């Protein structure tokens, strides 16, 4: 599993209907909790207004990347 870092853009991997959040919604990690086992993720609308912010476990999140995989491999090699 990839290490999640502060300000990473993440996608929700589960439905959380109690918060009106659904698998695939995108948020930003704004705080690292529980020694890196949980993360405060902020979900915002297209105008930048936060509509939900909550703590989530690493297994509920997928880190999104904007660079090609090959470029990532070269940086980590």
N, C-alpha and C positions, 0 to 999 in steps of 0.2 A: 504494500500500500504506500502511496506517495505521501510525503510529509506535507501537511497543509500549513501555509504560512499566512501571516498577517497581510491583509489586502488582496489575497487570492480571490479570483472570481470562481464561484462554485455553482454547481447545479444540484438541486435537491433530488435525491434518489428514491424518496418515499413520498407518499401522500400524507399530509397532516391536515385533515379536514377540520379539526378543532381550531386551527389557525387560518383556515381558508388558503392553505398552501398545497401545491400539487407537484408531483414528480415532474422534473424538468424546469421548474422555476429557478431563476438565476438570482444569486445574491452575492454579497461581498463579505469576507471575513473581516470583522472589525475588532475582535478580541480573541486571544487564545486563553482557554480555560482548562482547568484540571490537568495541568502539566502536559498540554498538547493532546489530551484525549477528547476534548470537546471545544467548541468554537461558537462565539457569538456571531451570528450571520444576520446582516441587514438586507432586507428586501425592499427595493425602491421602485417607484413607477417611472415612466419615461420622462417625467419632469424632475426627477431626483428626490421626490418626497418619499420618505420611509413609510411603508404601510405595515411592516412587521419586523421585529428584531427579536431573535430568540437563540438560546443555546442549543446546539445540535452536536451529536456524536460524529466522529470522523466517518463511520460506516454509513452515515446518512447523506454523505456529500461526495461529489465528484469534482475534482479540480479541472477547470476548463483552460485550454491553451490556445493561443492564437498563432503560434509559429509552427512551421512544418515539423514533423517528427524527426526528420534527418537533422535539422538545425539543433533540436534539443539533444540528440545523441552526441553531436559534436561538442556541445558546451559541457556536457557531463563527463566526456571521455578524458 
